[in-house]
Amino acid sequence: MIDARPSDLSTPTTGEGSSVGTDLPLVVQFEYHPASREAADTADYLHSTLNDDPAVPGLKIPTLFVADDGTGDPPAPALATEAERVVVVLLADNHLAASGRRPTKSGITRCDYVVRPRQLCDSSPDTHRFLPVQLTDHGWPIDPRLDDLYFLRAWTMEDFELKNLFLQQSADHCFRSDYSIRIA
């Protein structure tokens, strides 16, 4: 299976969540601010859990990482079109919260960008999930349009390994209850 970054698995294009022409049953799409090292490290950890963990050989759930072209602008908000089901994991932290309402060069704010995948997931609740994670104390809330969501409070755990274990177990619960897949 594919162990994908945006350059390896095409970046989401339409964002309308259509499963027409998909080849994969499930893709996990990580969204976070490109300046956040903690969010990138967390996404890498979860990616390796889904793909490289010796406890679950052969699982190989494809993953997409937020596209970063170096400009600081978010890409067009979209869901992956390569799979029937998409789980969007939003890794929210101080970087995202601090820059959330500032317009980027393209005119879209980071808040507008992260709200759109949530709306796309909500439009197909039987196939897509939006899983927000608060990595830092001030990483949530980031936008009033997301205030009604339950989010994982990973920031309460100081230890990076403990935090990642918590996220791994939470993802495991999401996949088992929604997709009958066990990751750990």
C-alpha positions as CSV (number, residue, x, y, z in Angstrom):
1,M,0.0,0.0,0.0
2,I,0.9,3.6,-0.2
3,D,2.8,5.4,2.6
4,A,2.0,8.9,1.2
5,R,3.0,12.5,1.4
6,P,1.4,15.0,-0.9
7,S,4.1,14.4,-3.5
8,D,3.5,10.6,-3.4
9,L,-0.3,10.5,-3.4
10,S,-2.0,13.3,-5.3
11,T,-3.1,16.2,-3.1
12,P,-6.8,16.4,-2.6
13,T,-8.4,18.1,-5.6
14,T,-12.1,18.4,-5.6
15,G,-12.8,18.4,-2.0
16,E,-16.4,17.3,-2.5
17,G,-15.8,13.9,-1.0
18,S,-16.9,11.9,-4.0
19,S,-15.9,8.2,-3.8
20,V,-16.3,7.8,-7.5
21,G,-13.1,6.3,-9.0
22,T,-11.5,5.6,-5.7
23,D,-9.1,2.7,-5.2
24,L,-8.5,2.8,-1.4
25,P,-10.9,2.0,1.4
26,L,-9.5,4.6,3.8
27,V,-7.1,7.5,3.9
28,V,-6.0,9.6,6.9
29,Q,-5.5,13.2,6.0
30,F,-3.4,15.3,8.5
31,E,-4.0,19.0,8.6
32,Y,-1.9,21.4,10.6
33,H,0.0,24.7,10.4
34,P,3.2,24.2,8.4
35,A,5.3,26.2,10.9
36,S,4.4,23.8,13.8
37,R,7.2,21.4,14.5
38,E,5.1,19.7,17.2
39,A,2.2,19.1,14.9
40,A,4.5,17.8,12.1
41,D,6.2,15.4,14.6
42,T,2.8,14.2,15.9
43,A,1.6,13.6,12.3
44,D,4.8,11.7,11.6
45,Y,4.4,9.6,14.7
46,L,0.8,8.7,13.9
47,H,1.8,8.0,10.3
48,S,4.4,5.5,11.5
49,T,1.8,4.0,13.9
50,L,-0.5,3.4,10.9
51,N,2.2,2.1,8.6
52,D,5.4,0.9,10.4
53,D,4.3,-0.4,13.8
54,P,5.6,-4.0,14.3
55,A,2.6,-4.7,16.5
56,V,0.3,-4.4,13.4
57,P,2.3,-5.6,10.4
58,G,0.7,-5.1,7.1
59,L,-1.9,-2.5,8.2
60,K,-0.5,0.2,5.9
61,I,-3.3,2.9,6.1
62,P,-2.4,5.5,3.5
63,T,-1.8,9.0,4.9
64,L,-1.7,12.5,3.4
65,F,0.1,15.4,5.0
66,V,-0.9,19.1,4.6
67,A,0.6,20.5,1.5
68,D,3.2,23.2,2.0
69,D,4.5,25.1,-1.0
70,G,6.7,27.3,1.2
71,T,4.6,30.5,0.8
72,G,2.8,30.0,4.1
73,D,-0.6,30.0,2.3
74,P,-2.9,27.1,2.9
75,P,-3.7,24.9,-0.1
76,A,-7.2,24.7,-1.4
77,P,-9.4,23.1,1.2
78,A,-10.3,19.6,0.1
79,L,-10.8,16.0,1.1
80,A,-8.7,13.3,-0.4
81,T,-10.4,11.7,-3.4
82,E,-8.3,8.5,-3.5
83,A,-10.4,6.7,-0.9
84,E,-14.0,5.8,-0.1
85,R,-13.5,7.0,3.4
86,V,-11.4,9.9,4.8
87,V,-10.5,10.7,8.3
88,V,-9.2,14.3,8.6
89,V,-7.0,14.8,11.7
90,L,-6.7,18.5,12.5
91,L,-3.7,19.1,14.8
92,A,-4.4,22.5,16.3
93,D,-1.8,24.4,18.3
94,N,-0.6,27.9,19.0
95,H,0.7,28.4,15.5
96,L,-2.7,27.7,14.0
97,A,-4.6,29.7,16.7
98,A,-2.3,32.7,16.4
99,S,-2.5,32.9,12.6
100,G,-6.1,31.7,12.2
101,R,-7.8,34.9,11.5
102,R,-5.1,36.6,9.5
103,P,-5.7,36.6,5.7
104,T,-3.0,34.9,3.7
105,K,-1.8,36.1,0.3
106,S,-4.5,34.1,-1.3
107,G,-7.2,35.9,0.8
108,I,-8.3,32.8,2.7
109,T,-7.6,32.6,6.5
110,R,-6.3,29.5,8.2
111,C,-9.6,29.3,10.0
112,D,-11.5,29.3,6.7
113,Y,-9.1,26.6,5.5
114,V,-9.7,24.2,8.5
115,V,-13.4,24.8,8.7
116,R,-13.9,23.6,5.1
117,P,-12.7,20.0,5.6
118,R,-15.0,19.8,8.6
119,Q,-17.9,20.9,6.4
120,L,-17.0,18.4,3.8
121,C,-16.8,15.6,6.4
122,D,-20.2,16.7,7.8
123,S,-21.7,16.5,4.3
124,S,-20.8,12.8,4.1
125,P,-21.2,11.6,7.7
126,D,-21.4,7.9,6.8
127,T,-18.0,8.0,5.1
128,H,-15.9,10.8,6.4
129,R,-14.8,11.9,9.9
130,F,-13.2,15.1,11.2
131,L,-11.1,14.6,14.3
132,P,-9.7,17.8,15.9
133,V,-6.8,17.5,18.3
134,Q,-5.7,20.3,20.6
135,L,-1.9,20.0,21.0
136,T,-1.3,23.1,23.1
137,D,-3.2,24.9,25.8
138,H,-4.2,27.8,23.5
139,G,-4.6,25.7,20.3
140,W,-8.4,25.6,20.7
141,P,-10.8,27.1,20.0
142,I,-9.6,28.5,16.8
143,D,-12.9,29.5,15.1
144,P,-16.5,29.8,16.3
145,R,-17.7,27.5,13.5
146,L,-15.8,24.7,15.2
147,D,-17.1,25.4,18.8
148,D,-19.7,22.6,18.7
149,L,-17.1,19.9,18.1
150,Y,-15.6,17.5,20.6
151,F,-11.9,17.6,20.4
152,L,-9.1,15.6,21.9
153,R,-7.3,17.5,24.6
154,A,-3.8,16.1,24.0
155,W,-2.2,19.3,25.5
156,T,-2.9,18.1,29.0
157,M,-0.1,15.5,28.6
158,E,3.3,17.1,28.8
159,D,5.3,14.0,27.8
160,F,5.5,13.7,24.0
161,E,5.4,9.9,24.1
162,L,2.5,9.8,26.4
163,K,0.6,12.4,24.3
164,N,1.2,10.3,21.2
165,L,0.1,7.1,22.9
166,F,-3.1,8.9,23.9
167,L,-3.6,10.0,20.3
168,Q,-2.8,6.5,19.0
169,Q,-5.4,5.0,21.3
170,S,-8.0,7.6,20.3
171,A,-7.4,7.0,16.6
172,D,-7.7,3.2,17.3
173,H,-11.1,3.9,18.9
174,C,-12.2,6.0,16.0
175,F,-11.2,3.4,13.4
176,R,-12.6,0.4,15.3
177,S,-16.0,2.1,16.0
178,D,-16.3,3.7,12.5
179,Y,-14.5,1.4,10.2
180,S,-13.9,-1.9,12.0
181,I,-10.1,-1.5,11.8
182,R,-7.8,-1.9,14.7
183,I,-4.5,0.0,14.6
184,A,-2.9,-0.9,18.0
